[in-house]
Amino acid sequence: MFKNTNLENWVNEMITLTNPQKVVLIDGSESQLDELRRETVASGELLKLNEEKLPGCYLHRTAKNDVARVEHRTFICSRNKEDAGPTNNWMDPAEAYQKLGKLFKGSMASKTMYIIPYSMGAIGSQFSKIGVELTDSIYVVLNMNIMTRIGQKVLDQLGDSNDFVRGLHSKAQLDEENRFICHFPEDNTIWSVNSGYGGNVLLGKKCFALRIASYLGKNEGWFAEHMLILGIENPKGEVKYICAAFPSACGKTNLAMLIPPEIYGKKGYKVWCVGDDIAWLRIGEDGRLWAVNPENGFFGVAPGTNVKSNPNALEATKKDTIFTNVAYNVDDGTVWWEGLDKNPPKNAIDWTGEKWDAASGVKGAHPNSRFTAPSRNCPCLSPEFENPKGVPISAIVFGGRRAKTAPLVYQSFDWDHGVFVGSIMASETTAAASGKVGVVRRDPMAMLPFCGYHMGDYFAHWIEMGKKIANPPKIFNVNWFRTDDDGNFVWPGYGDNMRVLMWILDRCEGKAEAVETPIGYEPKPEDIELGGLDDVNLDTIKNLLEIDPSLWKSEAEGIREFYSKFGDKLPKELLKELDGLEKRLS
């Protein structure tokens, strides 16, 4: 089947293991994909939506026990347990191959195995990496077609190389108790069994593009990061690019597709989306960091996506999109989810396939329901999206959801301090009723669930890379989520976040001054553009930039406790930064 003997041997080995009735190579042609779409509609696996209102769009429902990523079933299978580190689940590779091998044995009998060659990143780019996923799910094939570049052209690029990630997936019995997503970083291999949900089975996404790629990046001298990439174009046509990392529920996709406030829009400013989720960064010949989005689509959370929160994302879903676990409007063949609008359909079927009435109080769409939409549909997609060299990064931004501790924005003193700022990233849960601040959850660089090796080594990689980047981006932290005493957000957020990004870019270009504080450099309050904001004045900004030393002393204690997890793997540079913070606070 293949000219590449490494690929041929591996595929034959997996065919022997899973025993499919039939084997189909996905060549990426529209005729083949159309045939698969027709097949899934006929079987009921996909539902074709209204061709006039949502051309090329389909609805899919997963099993009720299979609706999200399963962290407790996700393993890093490194030969040495310590290499996985304290924040990952570990399984011995020999044990994992044996245990999952039994689950895969004969799992595709009476089914078809689809072979999907895919490229993460533009085909032929020095940033790109190739994977091959073997799956018994047409849903996976159609989603991988949206999320990656697939087909024969990928095999042509691979040639006879052995440098590809081997991915094996089977829905098997969709058995929750035997659901496993295992990563073998030293073998360039991913095995996923007993799930049909995108985050567990689209192996190019978090599995390859973050867990395996972060390990490759450490060994090869680059970064694979859980970051959006956006560009801000000024009226002269100059574009500056920012990478930003946020834990979940912090508005990452909204920021990636930001619409400029009127005060900037009227002057001719534009915002371009390069990526909303993952960035691969390499050092360019000019000594700067350059970034690409290795994906080719958006795998977005549907609930809460609407005309106000993210019109660009909503527009991206209007054609050639697969919706998963949303509500179905029987009357007009479209879809609906909570937060889309205030007009739930009268005649509807919920995400479980049951007749649904909004008045019942039961949600029509699952809270983690998704859309898989092609990047090309996004109205603000960057003209540089396919550039094989990527885009040069001026600033790296970290952020979390903090009610009181973190100010609206601050800049790190230097690279090592910036790594420290990223390593202490956190969001907190809030008890809205009483307004009490809840549990602080640390999520360094938003990579805690996605780092494919020991997080202490990951921090060390960041420190080491800093020594090699001649012209590094400046590093910042933002917090859109400061609240008043009644628990209301003080900063308006959404498009107005651009006002903060503009100060960040001015700092990168030496155009704005800053005030030194114990935690980093802050803006002068008057340097944040407030034109067109009714509810925010200079006093508001002063309040948003306020630093409470007692809160930060308590924060430092929490950081020290978190750092203790990493033992002697924690870089001494980070402990030095923590000592420095405590000294400045006292």
C-alpha positions as CSV (number, residue, x, y, z in Angstrom):
1,M,0.0,0.0,0.0
2,F,2.9,2.4,0.8
3,K,6.3,3.1,-0.7
4,N,7.4,4.0,2.9
5,T,8.5,0.6,4.5
6,N,8.4,2.0,8.1
7,L,4.8,3.1,7.5
8,E,3.9,-0.2,5.7
9,N,5.3,-2.4,8.5
10,W,3.5,-0.4,11.3
11,V,0.2,-0.3,9.5
12,N,0.3,-4.1,8.8
13,E,1.1,-4.7,12.5
14,M,-1.9,-2.7,13.5
15,I,-4.1,-4.4,11.0
16,T,-3.1,-7.8,12.4
17,L,-3.9,-6.5,15.9
18,T,-7.3,-4.9,15.2
19,N,-8.5,-7.2,12.4
20,P,-10.6,-4.8,10.4
21,Q,-13.0,-6.2,7.8
22,K,-11.8,-3.5,5.3
23,V,-9.0,-0.9,5.1
24,V,-9.4,2.5,3.4
25,L,-6.6,4.9,2.8
26,I,-7.8,8.5,3.1
27,D,-6.4,10.4,0.0
28,G,-8.0,13.7,1.0
29,S,-10.1,13.9,-2.2
30,E,-13.5,15.7,-2.0
31,S,-15.2,12.7,-3.8
32,Q,-14.0,10.3,-1.1
33,L,-15.0,12.5,1.7
34,D,-18.4,13.1,0.2
35,E,-18.9,9.3,0.0
36,L,-18.0,9.0,3.7
37,R,-20.5,11.8,4.6
38,R,-23.3,10.1,2.7
39,E,-22.4,6.8,4.5
40,T,-22.6,8.4,8.0
41,V,-25.9,10.1,7.2
42,A,-27.4,6.8,6.0
43,S,-26.2,5.1,9.2
44,G,-27.5,7.9,11.4
45,E,-24.1,8.7,12.8
46,L,-24.4,12.2,11.3
47,L,-27.5,14.3,10.7
48,K,-27.4,16.6,7.6
49,L,-28.4,20.2,8.5
50,N,-30.4,22.7,6.5
51,E,-28.3,23.1,3.3
52,E,-29.6,26.7,2.7
53,K,-29.0,28.0,6.2
54,L,-25.9,25.8,7.1
55,P,-24.4,24.5,3.9
56,G,-22.1,21.5,4.3
57,C,-22.9,21.3,8.0
58,Y,-23.7,18.2,10.1
59,L,-24.8,17.3,13.6
60,H,-23.2,14.4,15.6
61,R,-24.1,13.0,19.0
62,T,-21.6,11.1,21.1
63,A,-22.4,8.4,23.7
64,K,-23.8,9.9,26.9
65,N,-20.8,8.6,28.8
66,D,-18.3,10.1,26.4
67,V,-18.6,13.9,26.3
68,A,-15.2,15.3,27.3
69,R,-11.5,14.8,27.7
70,V,-10.7,12.2,30.4
71,E,-7.7,13.5,32.3
72,H,-7.8,10.5,34.8
73,R,-7.6,8.1,31.9
74,T,-4.8,10.0,30.0
75,F,-1.3,8.7,30.5
76,I,2.3,9.6,29.7
77,C,4.1,6.3,29.1
78,S,7.7,7.2,29.4
79,R,10.2,4.4,30.2
80,N,11.3,6.2,33.4
81,K,8.4,7.2,35.7
82,E,10.3,10.3,36.8
83,D,10.3,11.6,33.2
84,A,6.5,11.9,33.3
85,G,6.7,14.1,36.4
86,P,4.3,14.6,39.3
87,T,1.6,16.4,37.3
88,N,1.0,13.6,34.8
89,N,-0.5,10.1,35.1
90,W,2.2,7.6,34.3
91,M,2.0,4.0,33.0
92,D,4.9,1.8,32.2
93,P,5.1,1.5,28.3
94,A,5.3,-2.3,28.4
95,E,2.3,-2.4,30.7
96,A,0.4,0.1,28.5
97,Y,1.1,-1.7,25.2
98,Q,0.0,-5.0,26.8
99,K,-3.2,-3.6,28.5
100,L,-4.4,-1.6,25.5
101,G,-3.2,-4.3,23.1
102,K,-5.9,-6.6,24.7
103,L,-8.5,-3.9,24.2
104,F,-7.5,-3.3,20.6
105,K,-7.3,-7.0,19.7
106,G,-10.0,-7.7,17.2
107,S,-11.6,-4.3,18.0
108,M,-12.2,-3.5,14.3
109,A,-13.6,-6.9,13.3
110,S,-16.6,-6.2,11.1
111,K,-15.5,-2.5,10.8
112,T,-13.4,-0.5,8.4
113,M,-10.0,0.9,9.3
114,Y,-9.4,4.3,7.9
115,I,-5.8,5.4,7.4
116,I,-5.4,9.2,7.8
117,P,-2.0,10.7,6.8
118,Y,-2.1,14.3,8.2
119,S,0.2,17.3,8.6
120,M,0.3,19.5,11.6
121,G,1.2,22.9,10.0
122,A,1.4,23.8,6.4
123,I,2.8,20.9,4.3
124,G,6.5,21.5,3.7
125,S,7.0,24.1,6.4
126,Q,10.1,23.6,8.6
127,F,7.6,23.9,11.6
128,S,5.4,21.1,10.4
129,K,5.2,17.5,11.6
130,I,3.5,14.5,10.1
131,G,1.2,12.0,11.8
132,V,-0.8,9.0,10.6
133,E,-4.0,8.1,12.5
134,L,-5.6,4.7,12.1
135,T,-9.3,4.8,13.2
136,D,-12.6,2.9,12.9
137,S,-14.5,6.2,13.1
138,I,-15.7,8.2,10.0
139,Y,-16.5,11.0,12.5
140,V,-12.7,11.2,13.2
141,V,-11.9,11.2,9.5
142,L,-14.2,14.1,8.8
143,N,-13.0,16.1,11.8
144,M,-9.4,15.5,11.0
145,N,-10.1,16.8,7.5
146,I,-11.2,20.1,9.1
147,M,-8.6,20.3,11.9
148,T,-5.5,19.2,9.9
149,R,-4.1,18.9,6.3
150,I,-4.8,15.3,5.2
151,G,-4.3,12.9,2.3
152,Q,-1.9,11.9,-0.4
153,K,0.0,15.2,-0.4
154,V,1.1,14.4,3.2
155,L,2.4,11.0,2.2
156,D,4.3,12.6,-0.7
157,Q,5.9,15.0,1.8
158,L,6.8,12.2,4.2
159,G,8.5,10.2,1.5
160,D,10.5,7.3,3.0
161,S,11.1,9.1,6.4
162,N,10.5,7.3,9.7
163,D,9.7,10.7,11.3
164,F,6.0,10.5,11.8
165,V,3.7,10.1,14.9
166,R,1.9,6.8,14.9
167,G,-1.7,7.1,16.2
168,L,-4.1,4.2,16.7
169,H,-7.7,4.8,17.7
170,S,-10.7,2.5,18.1
171,K,-14.1,3.3,19.5
172,A,-14.1,-0.4,20.5
173,Q,-17.1,-0.8,23.0
174,L,-17.0,2.8,24.2
175,D,-16.5,1.2,27.6
176,E,-15.9,3.9,30.2
177,E,-14.0,1.6,32.5
178,N,-11.6,0.7,29.8
179,R,-11.2,4.1,28.2
180,F,-7.5,5.0,27.8
181,I,-5.5,7.7,26.0
182,C,-1.9,6.8,26.2
183,H,1.1,8.8,24.9
184,F,4.5,7.1,24.3
185,P,6.8,10.1,23.8
186,E,10.0,8.1,23.2
187,D,8.2,6.0,20.5
188,N,6.3,8.9,18.8
189,T,3.1,6.9,19.4
190,I,-0.4,7.6,20.7
191,W,-3.0,4.9,21.5
192,S,-6.6,5.9,22.2
193,V,-9.4,3.3,22.9
194,N,-13.0,3.2,23.9
195,S,-13.8,6.9,23.2
196,G,-15.5,8.7,20.3
197,Y,-15.2,12.2,21.8
198,G,-13.1,14.7,19.8
199,G,-10.6,15.7,22.5
200,N,-9.7,12.0,23.1
201,V,-9.8,10.8,19.5
202,L,-8.6,13.6,17.1
203,L,-5.1,12.6,17.8
204,G,-3.5,15.5,16.0
205,K,-4.9,17.9,18.6
206,K,-3.9,17.9,22.2
207,C,-2.3,14.5,22.0
208,F,0.1,15.2,19.2
209,A,0.2,19.0,18.9
210,L,0.9,19.5,22.7
211,R,1.8,16.3,24.6
212,I,4.0,14.6,22.0
213,A,5.1,17.9,20.4
214,S,6.2,19.5,23.7
215,Y,8.5,16.5,24.2
216,L,9.8,16.8,20.6
217,G,10.3,20.6,21.2
218,K,12.4,20.0,24.3
219,N,14.7,17.6,22.4
220,E,14.8,19.6,19.2
221,G,15.0,23.2,20.6
222,W,11.5,24.7,20.0
223,F,8.2,25.3,21.9
224,A,4.8,23.6,21.5
225,E,2.5,25.7,23.6
226,H,-1.2,26.0,24.5
227,M,-1.4,29.5,23.1
228,L,-3.5,31.6,20.7
229,I,-1.7,33.8,18.1
230,L,-3.2,37.1,17.1
231,G,-1.9,40.1,15.0
232,I,-2.8,43.7,15.5
233,E,-2.5,45.9,12.4
234,N,-2.1,49.6,12.8
235,P,-3.4,52.2,10.3
236,K,0.0,52.2,8.5
237,G,-0.5,48.5,7.7
238,E,2.2,47.3,10.1
239,V,1.3,44.1,12.0
240,K,2.6,43.0,15.4
241,Y,1.9,39.5,16.8
242,I,1.2,38.3,20.3
243,C,1.0,34.8,21.7
244,A,-1.2,34.3,24.8
245,A,-1.8,31.4,27.1
246,F,-4.9,31.1,29.4
247,P,-6.4,28.2,31.3
248,S,-9.9,27.1,30.2
249,A,-12.9,29.5,30.8
250,C,-10.7,32.6,30.4
251,G,-11.8,33.8,27.0
252,K,-8.9,32.5,24.8
253,T,-10.9,32.0,21.6
254,N,-12.7,35.4,22.1
255,L,-9.3,37.1,22.4
256,A,-7.9,35.3,19.4
257,M,-10.8,36.7,17.3
258,L,-11.1,40.0,19.0
259,I,-13.1,42.8,17.3
260,P,-11.5,46.2,17.9
261,P,-13.4,48.8,20.0
262,E,-14.9,51.6,17.9
263,I,-12.1,54.1,18.9
264,Y,-9.5,51.8,17.2
265,G,-11.8,50.5,14.4
266,K,-12.5,54.1,13.2
267,K,-8.7,54.8,13.0
268,G,-8.2,51.7,10.8
269,Y,-6.8,49.2,13.3
270,K,-7.5,45.5,12.5
271,V,-7.1,42.3,14.5
272,W,-6.0,39.1,12.7
273,C,-6.4,35.6,14.1
274,V,-3.6,33.2,13.3
275,G,-4.7,30.6,15.9
276,D,-7.0,30.2,18.9
277,D,-5.5,27.2,20.7
278,I,-2.0,26.0,19.9
279,A,1.3,27.6,18.9
280,W,4.5,26.1,17.7
281,L,7.4,28.5,18.1
282,R,11.0,28.4,16.7
283,I,13.9,30.8,16.8
284,G,14.2,32.5,13.4
285,E,17.4,33.6,11.6
286,D,16.8,37.1,12.9
287,G,17.0,35.9,16.5
288,R,13.3,36.4,17.1
289,L,10.7,33.8,18.0
290,W,8.4,32.9,15.1
291,A,5.1,31.1,15.6
292,V,2.7,29.0,13.5
293,N,-0.7,27.5,14.3
294,P,-0.2,23.8,13.6
295,E,-4.0,23.3,13.2
296,N,-6.3,24.0,10.2
297,G,-9.6,24.5,12.1
298,F,-11.3,25.4,15.3
299,F,-12.6,22.9,17.8
300,G,-14.6,25.4,19.9
301,V,-17.0,25.2,22.8
302,A,-20.5,26.0,21.5
303,P,-22.3,27.2,24.6
304,G,-21.8,30.9,25.2
305,T,-20.7,31.6,21.6
306,N,-22.9,34.3,20.2
307,V,-23.0,37.5,18.2
308,K,-21.8,39.5,21.3
309,S,-19.2,37.2,22.7
310,N,-17.5,36.1,19.5
311,P,-19.2,37.0,16.2
312,N,-16.1,35.8,14.2
313,A,-16.3,32.3,15.7
314,L,-20.1,32.2,15.1
315,E,-19.5,33.2,11.5
316,A,-16.9,30.5,11.1
317,T,-19.5,27.8,12.0
318,K,-21.9,28.8,9.2
319,K,-20.6,26.3,6.6
320,D,-18.7,23.0,6.3
321,T,-18.9,22.6,10.1
322,I,-19.5,19.6,12.3
323,F,-21.5,20.3,15.5
324,T,-21.3,17.8,18.3
325,N,-23.8,17.4,21.2
326,V,-25.8,20.6,20.5
327,A,-29.6,20.9,20.3
328,Y,-31.4,20.3,17.0
329,N,-34.2,22.6,15.7
330,V,-36.6,20.2,14.0
331,D,-38.6,22.9,12.3
332,D,-35.8,24.4,10.2
333,G,-32.9,21.8,10.4
334,T,-30.5,24.1,12.3
335,V,-28.8,23.9,15.7
336,W,-29.1,25.8,19.0
337,W,-27.2,25.9,22.3
338,E,-27.4,27.8,25.5
339,G,-26.1,31.3,25.2
340,L,-26.6,31.5,21.4
341,D,-29.7,33.7,21.7
342,K,-32.8,34.0,23.9
343,N,-35.0,32.1,21.4
344,P,-34.7,28.4,22.0
345,P,-36.5,26.4,19.3
346,K,-40.1,25.3,20.1
347,N,-39.7,21.9,18.4
348,A,-36.4,20.6,19.4
349,I,-34.3,17.5,20.1
350,D,-31.6,17.7,22.8
351,W,-28.0,16.5,22.6
352,T,-29.0,13.0,23.8
353,G,-31.5,12.6,21.0
354,E,-34.6,13.1,23.1
355,K,-37.5,15.5,22.5
356,W,-36.6,18.7,24.4
357,D,-38.5,21.7,25.8
358,A,-36.5,24.7,27.0
359,A,-39.0,25.3,29.8
360,S,-38.0,21.9,31.4
361,G,-34.9,23.5,32.9
362,V,-32.8,20.8,31.3
363,K,-30.0,22.0,29.0
364,G,-30.6,21.3,25.3
365,A,-26.9,21.3,24.4
366,H,-24.2,19.6,26.5
367,P,-22.1,22.2,28.4
368,N,-19.0,20.9,26.5
369,S,-20.8,20.7,23.2
370,R,-18.5,21.6,20.3
371,F,-18.2,22.9,16.7
372,T,-15.4,21.8,14.4
373,A,-15.1,24.6,11.8
374,P,-12.5,25.3,9.1
375,S,-10.1,28.1,9.8
376,R,-10.7,29.5,6.3
377,N,-14.3,30.4,7.4
378,C,-13.1,32.9,10.0
379,P,-13.7,36.5,8.8
380,C,-10.5,37.8,10.6
381,L,-8.2,34.9,9.6
382,S,-4.7,36.3,9.2
383,P,-3.3,36.6,5.6
384,E,-0.2,35.0,7.1
385,F,-2.1,31.9,8.3
386,E,-0.5,29.6,5.6
387,N,3.0,31.3,5.7
388,P,5.4,28.3,6.2
389,K,7.8,30.7,8.1
390,G,5.1,31.7,10.6
391,V,4.8,35.1,12.2
392,P,7.3,37.0,14.4
393,I,6.2,37.3,18.1
394,S,6.6,40.6,19.9
395,A,4.9,39.7,23.2
396,I,4.0,36.6,25.2
397,V,1.0,37.1,27.5
398,F,-0.1,34.8,30.4
399,G,-3.3,35.2,32.2
400,G,-5.8,33.7,34.6
401,R,-9.0,34.3,36.4
402,R,-8.2,36.1,39.7
403,A,-10.8,38.1,41.7
404,K,-8.3,40.3,43.7
405,T,-4.7,39.3,43.5
406,A,-3.4,39.9,40.0
407,P,-3.7,43.4,38.5
408,L,-5.1,44.2,35.0
409,V,-1.7,43.9,33.4
410,Y,2.0,43.8,34.4
411,Q,5.3,43.1,32.5
412,S,8.0,40.8,33.7
413,F,11.4,42.3,34.5
414,D,13.2,40.0,32.1
415,W,13.0,36.6,30.5
416,D,13.7,34.4,33.6
417,H,11.2,36.5,35.5
418,G,8.7,36.0,32.7
419,V,9.1,32.2,32.9
420,F,8.4,32.6,36.6
421,V,5.3,34.6,35.8
422,G,4.1,31.9,33.5
423,S,4.9,29.1,35.9
424,I,2.7,30.6,38.7
425,M,-0.3,31.1,36.4
426,A,-3.5,30.3,38.2
427,S,-7.3,30.6,38.1
428,E,-9.6,30.5,41.1
429,T,-13.1,29.2,41.6
430,T,-15.6,31.7,43.2
431,A,-18.6,31.0,45.3
432,A,-20.8,33.6,43.5
433,A,-23.4,33.6,46.2
434,S,-21.2,34.6,49.1
435,G,-18.5,36.3,47.0
436,K,-15.8,34.3,48.8
437,V,-12.7,33.5,46.8
438,G,-12.4,29.8,46.3
439,V,-9.6,27.4,45.4
440,V,-6.6,28.6,43.5
441,R,-5.7,26.2,40.7
442,R,-2.2,26.5,39.3
443,D,-1.9,25.9,35.6
444,P,1.6,26.9,34.5
445,M,1.6,28.3,31.0
446,A,-1.9,26.7,30.7
447,M,0.1,23.5,30.0
448,L,-0.6,21.4,33.1
449,P,-2.9,18.9,31.4
450,F,-0.9,19.0,28.2
451,C,2.8,18.8,28.9
452,G,4.2,15.5,27.7
453,Y,7.1,15.2,30.2
454,H,8.2,16.4,33.7
455,M,7.0,20.0,34.3
456,G,10.3,20.8,36.1
457,D,12.1,19.9,32.9
458,Y,9.6,22.0,30.9
459,F,10.4,25.1,33.0
460,A,14.1,24.4,32.5
461,H,13.5,24.2,28.7
462,W,12.0,27.7,28.9
463,I,15.0,29.0,30.8
464,E,17.4,27.4,28.4
465,M,15.6,28.7,25.3
466,G,15.8,32.2,26.8
467,K,19.6,32.0,26.5
468,K,19.3,31.2,22.8
469,I,16.8,33.8,21.7
470,A,18.8,36.9,20.7
471,N,15.7,39.1,20.4
472,P,13.2,37.6,22.8
473,P,9.6,38.7,23.0
474,K,8.7,40.6,26.2
475,I,6.5,38.7,28.7
476,F,3.3,40.0,30.3
477,N,0.5,38.9,32.6
478,V,-3.1,40.0,32.3
479,N,-6.2,39.5,34.4
480,W,-9.6,40.5,32.9
481,F,-11.4,39.1,35.9
482,R,-10.8,41.5,38.8
483,T,-14.1,41.9,40.8
484,D,-15.6,44.5,43.1
485,D,-16.9,43.8,46.6
486,D,-20.2,42.6,45.1
487,G,-18.5,40.1,42.8
488,N,-19.0,42.1,39.6
489,F,-16.3,42.3,37.0
490,V,-14.6,45.7,37.0
491,W,-13.0,45.6,33.5
492,P,-15.5,45.3,30.6
493,G,-13.4,42.6,28.8
494,Y,-14.2,41.2,25.3
495,G,-13.1,43.7,22.6
496,D,-12.0,46.2,25.1
497,N,-9.1,43.9,26.1
498,M,-7.4,45.4,23.0
499,R,-6.8,48.6,25.1
500,V,-4.5,46.5,27.3
501,L,-2.8,44.8,24.3
502,M,-2.0,48.2,22.8
503,W,-0.1,49.2,25.9
504,I,1.7,45.8,25.7
505,L,2.8,46.5,22.1
506,D,3.8,50.0,23.0
507,R,6.1,48.6,25.7
508,C,7.6,46.1,23.2
509,E,8.4,49.1,20.9
510,G,9.7,51.3,23.7
511,K,6.8,53.8,23.2
512,A,5.2,53.6,26.7
513,E,6.6,54.2,30.1
514,A,6.0,51.9,33.1
515,V,5.9,52.0,36.9
516,E,8.1,49.5,38.8
517,T,6.2,47.4,41.4
518,P,7.2,44.4,43.5
519,I,5.7,42.0,40.9
520,G,6.7,43.7,37.7
521,Y,6.3,46.8,35.5
522,E,2.8,48.3,35.4
523,P,1.3,50.9,33.1
524,K,0.8,54.5,34.2
525,P,-3.0,54.6,34.5
526,E,-3.3,57.4,31.9
527,D,-1.5,55.2,29.4
528,I,-4.5,52.9,29.0
529,E,-6.8,54.3,26.3
530,L,-10.3,54.9,27.9
531,G,-12.0,56.7,25.0
532,G,-15.6,55.5,24.4
533,L,-15.8,53.7,27.8
534,D,-18.6,55.0,29.9
535,D,-18.2,52.9,33.1
536,V,-14.4,53.0,33.3
537,N,-12.4,56.1,34.4
538,L,-8.8,56.8,35.6
539,D,-9.8,55.8,39.2
540,T,-11.1,52.5,37.9
541,I,-7.8,51.8,36.2
542,K,-5.9,52.8,39.4
543,N,-8.0,50.3,41.3
544,L,-7.4,47.6,38.6
545,L,-3.6,48.1,38.9
546,E,-3.5,48.1,42.7
547,I,-1.3,45.5,44.3
548,D,-2.1,44.3,47.8
549,P,1.1,43.1,49.5
550,S,-0.7,40.9,52.0
551,L,-2.5,39.0,49.1
552,W,0.8,38.7,47.3
553,K,2.6,37.4,50.4
554,S,-0.1,34.7,50.7
555,E,0.3,34.1,47.0
556,A,4.1,33.6,47.4
557,E,3.4,30.9,50.1
558,G,1.1,29.1,47.7
559,I,3.7,29.3,44.9
560,R,6.4,27.8,47.2
561,E,4.0,25.0,48.1
562,F,3.3,24.4,44.4
563,Y,7.0,24.4,43.5
564,S,7.7,21.8,46.2
565,K,6.0,19.2,43.9
566,F,8.9,19.4,41.4
567,G,11.7,18.6,43.9
568,D,15.2,19.1,42.5
569,K,13.9,19.3,39.0
570,L,12.7,22.8,39.6
571,P,15.2,25.2,38.0
572,K,17.1,27.2,40.6
573,E,16.3,30.4,38.6
574,L,12.6,30.1,39.5
575,L,13.4,29.7,43.2
576,K,15.6,32.8,42.9
577,E,12.7,34.7,41.3
578,L,10.4,33.6,44.2
579,D,12.9,34.7,46.8
580,G,13.2,38.0,45.0
581,L,9.4,38.5,45.0
582,E,9.2,37.8,48.7
583,K,12.1,40.2,49.4
584,R,10.5,43.0,47.3
585,L,7.1,42.5,49.1
586,S,8.7,42.9,52.5
